Amino acid sequence: MIAEIERLLEPDTAGDPISGLRWTHRTTAKIAAQLLRLRIRVSSRTVARLLHKLRFSLRVNRKKIGPRHPLREAQFTHIGKLRRRFSRQRNPVISVDAKKRELVGNFKNAGTKWDRTATPVNDHDFRSQAEGVAILYGIFAPQANRGSLFVGVSHETSAFAASSIRAWWFREGRVRYSHSKHLLILADTGGSNSAARGAWKDQLQQLCDSTGLTITLAHYPTGASKYNPIERRLFSAISRNWAGEPLQSYEKILKFIRTTTTTTGLKVRAFLDRKDYPLGVKPSAARLREIRITRHRCAPRWNYTIAPSHVK
């Protein structure tokens, strides 16, 4: 019987050349059914026991790190130098990113909470049953350990991202850094603040013009978003704070964001942005040529500075 099992599994077997362990995607019930066709009557539990004798083991998917970008380490070094330089000059450094979109309504939210009874929620996450969607764009200032979340109701676009940064500057940034004319933004390479997106650079130019700031962008390498400070120091704290709580209204979302704290003294503000940000808005080629962008020598696609149009 063991020989028959080995023969059946041969086409679907993978293995570890070091430990000798093997694994297959077939279930024990399917193997038992196939053995029955060979007139070998055996239970799925017996199949599992025999598989262990054959050094088979239950396995889960394991993420594999792909080939790393050749400039990855150089980019981390460059970001470190920029952060130290801006901090030394007492200029603001912010880390930005969009958090996972949330359906607003009585829907299941991941995580657990202490409670006497489980909270009943809808059995399906249908958009038609939602009050709306919450598009979350965050700004985190590592030097001050302060975060701001802007909750949009339409789409995650470059215009929404830039509008959130503009609102942060006028509400908080220029108060805390009243003498600064330079801003460093740390961002991922994709999404609404993508390094390759022309609309993002156009919005940054408008941001420079409206604030008078010269803005430097440093993007984390592809696949390295977990190193962006906002992920571990702001978003993770918010997720823990509302774990297991259905996000039934925009007011509840804002409340949980505003009450997020950590033992290191994190404070977070939250604002609702009901403006519509339509998709598909792209600047013309002529407009892109007008952007006052200076690319850095190190990884110029990921590092660049944009200056206000009126500054010569």
N, C-alpha and C positions, 0 to 999 in steps of 0.2 A: 504493500500500500504506500509506503514511503517513497518508493521508486516511482510510482504512478503520480504522486503529488509533485515530485521534482520534475517529471516530464511535462505535466500540465502547466507548471509555472515557468518553465524555461523561457518562453518568449516574453514574459512580463516581469522578469526578475532583474533587479539592480543590486549592486553590492559594494561594500567597502573593502578595497584591496588590503588595508592595513589590519582591521579587526576581524575580517571574515564575515561580518554580519551581512545579511541579505534582506531585501524587502520587495514586496509586490503590491500592486494596486488592487488586486483581486480580494474580495471579501471571503471569509471562511464559509459563509453560506453558499456562495457561488461555487467554491471548490468542492464542497460536499455534494452539491447538485450534479456537478460534472462527474464526480466519482460514482454517483448513483447510476449515471448512464453507462458506466463501465461495470455495473453490477457489484459495486463496492458500497455497501450501506454503512454510513458513518455519520455521526453528528457533527455539527459545526464546532462544538467545544473540543471534540477529539481532534478535528483538523487543526485547531489553534494549538493544542498540546504538541501535535506532531510537527507543526511549523517551528515551534521553539526548539525542538530536537534538531531540526535542519538549520538552526541558527538564523531563522527569520525573526524579524522584530517589527513591532508597530512603529511607524514613522510619521512625522508631520512634515509639511512643507518647510523648507529652510531658505530664507532669502540669501541670495548670493551677491556679493559686491562685484559689480562689473569693473571693467578697466577704468582706472582713475585718469582724470584729465592731467596732462603733463604739467599744467600750470597750477594744479591744485595747491601744493605746498607753498609755492611762491605767492599765491593769492592770499593764503592765510597769513603769511608773513607781512604782506603789504597792508592788509586790513589792520593787523596789530600795530604797525607803525603809524597808520592814519589815526587810529583811536588814541594812541599815546600823544601824538602831536596836537590833535584837537583838544584833548583834555588839558595838556600842558598850557595851551593858549587860552584856556577857559572858554572855548567855543563848544556849542552843543553837539552831542552825538545822539542820534536816535536810531532805534532798530524798528523796522516796519514789516508788516505782513498782514495777509488776510487770513482770518480764522475760518474754520469749516462753517459753511452755510447751515443755518438752522431753520427748520419749519416751526412756525409759531402756532401753537395749539396744544391740545391734550395728547401729545405723542410721547412714546417712550424715549427717555434720555439715558444714555449709557451711565453705568456706575451704580453704586449702592449708597443708602443712607440709613441712619438709625431712625426707626419709626415703629409704632405699635402694629400697624397694618400696612400692607402694600397699597400703593396708589393705583387705582384703575386707570388705564389709558386706552386709546384707540388701538385696535388690533392691527391696523395697517396705517402706513404713513402716506396717506393720499393728499396730494397738494390741494385738491378741491375742498378738503375738510379743514384746511389751515386758515388762520386769520391772515397770514401772509408769510413772507420769508424774512429772515434776519441776515443781512450781509454784514459781516463783522470785519472791520479794518482797524488794526491796532497800531499804536505808536508807543514805544517804550523807551524811556530815557535812563540808561544804565547809571549815569553819574548821580542822578537824583533818586533813583529807584521809584520812578513814577510812571504810571501807564495811563493811556487814554484809549477808549474803545468807541468807535463811531459805528452806530448800528443803522445801516441803510436798508431800504425796503424794495429796491429795484434790481440792480445788477452790480456785479463786481467789475468795474471798469477802471481805466487809468484816471479818468476824470474824478471818480469817487475817491480813489486813493489820494490824488493830489489835493482834492477838496478837504479831506480829512487832515492831511498834514498842514494845510493852510489854516484850518480851524484850530489845530493844536498850537500853532505858532502864535496866533493872535490871542488865544485864550490863556496860554501858559508859557510858551517858549520865550516870547519877547519880554515877559515879566521877569522870568528867571535869568535870562541872558540878554539884558537890555542893551549891552554895549557890543553885542556880537553882530558881525556882518557875514559870518561863514557858518555853514551847517553841514555836518557829515551824516549821510543816511546809509545805513546798512540794510540791505534787502536781499531777497532770494533772486535767482536768475529768471524765474518764470512768473506766471500770473499777471495781475494787473500792473505790477511794477517790473515787468520783464526787461532784462537788459537789451533785448532785441526789438522791443516794441517802440515804434515811432511815436505813437500816441502818448506814451509815457514821457518821452523826452519833450514833446510839445507841451504837455501839462507842467512839466518841471520848469520849462522856460517861462510859462505864465506865472508859476509860483514864484520864481525869482523876481519877475517884474512887479508882482503885487506886494512882495515883502521886502524887496531890496537886498535879499540874501544872495550870496554866491554859494551854490549847493554842490557838494561833492558826493558822488554815488560810488559805493563799493558793494558789488554783488558777491554773495557767497557762491562757490563753485556748484555746478549741477550735482544734485544728490547730497548736498551738505547743508540743507536747510535746518537740520537739528542743531547746528552750531550758531544759528542766528539767535542772539540773546532773548528776543521776544518769545521764542518758542518755550524755553524752559523756565523763564523768569516771570512771564506774564500769562501766556495762554494756558500753561499747565495748571497754574494756580486758579484761574477762572474755571477750568474744567472740573477741578476738584471741588470747588465751592458749590457748583450747581449739579454735581453728580447725582443721578437718580431723581432729579426734579424735572417734571414736565414743564417745558417753557411755554406756558399757556398764553402769555401776552407780552407785548413789547415792554410794558411797565415792569413785569417780573424779570425779564432779561436784564433791563437796566439796573434793577435793584440788586440782583446777584452780582453783576459786574462791579457795582459801586461798593459792595460790602466784601469784596475780595481783599484779603490781607495775607501777609506771611510773617513769620517770626523775624525776618530781616527788615521789616518796616515798610513793605510795599503798600502804596496807596494807588487807587485806580479811580478814574473819572469815566463817565459814560454819557453819550449824547445820541439822541435819535435824529437821523437825517432822512426826512421824508421826500427829498428831492428825487426826481426821476433822472437816472443816468442811462440813456439809451445805448444799446450795443451798436457796433459797426461804425463808430465815428472815427474817421482816420484823417490825419492832416495831409495836405497836398505835398507833393515833392518840393514845390517852391517854399512852402512853409518850413519844411524840415531843413532846407538850406539856410534858413534865417536863424536857426538855433545856435546860440553862442556856446558851442561845446568844445572843450579841450580834453582830448583823451590822454590818459597817463601812459607812460612807457611800459609799465608793468601791466600785462593783460588788458590792453586798451578796450576790449569789448566789455569788460567787467568794471572798469574804473574810468571815470570821467568827471569833469567839473563843468557846470553850466553857470554862466554869469548873467546878471541882469542886462537887458538890451540897452539901457541908457548909460551903463558904465563903460567908459572907454579905456 
